[in-house]
């Protein structure tokens, strides 16, 4: 999942749009916030938002100066369940969200 740090004058929504493009080559628009959480990991504070997005353009292009992206691919819920998450506690939430969206 595309993710990254917010630049100084950026909103989290703008950060999401930029990160999706930088990490995948896709242009997107925000549909809605699906999870919003804040907390601290030791002395480091964080604010994480998960967004539902729509792809509106672009093409898959791997932009990864840090060597952290291995592929650009759509994953099934079963495949997603096998992935490492920076916030492992969010995996269950995302799997439930995907399941619910499939029923809508």
ABEGO torsion letter per residue (X at the ends): XBBEBBBAABBAAAAAAAAAAAAAGBBBBBABBABBBBBBBEABBBBBBBBBBBBAEEBBBBBBAAGABABBBBBBAAAAAABBBABAAAAAAAAAAAAAAAAX
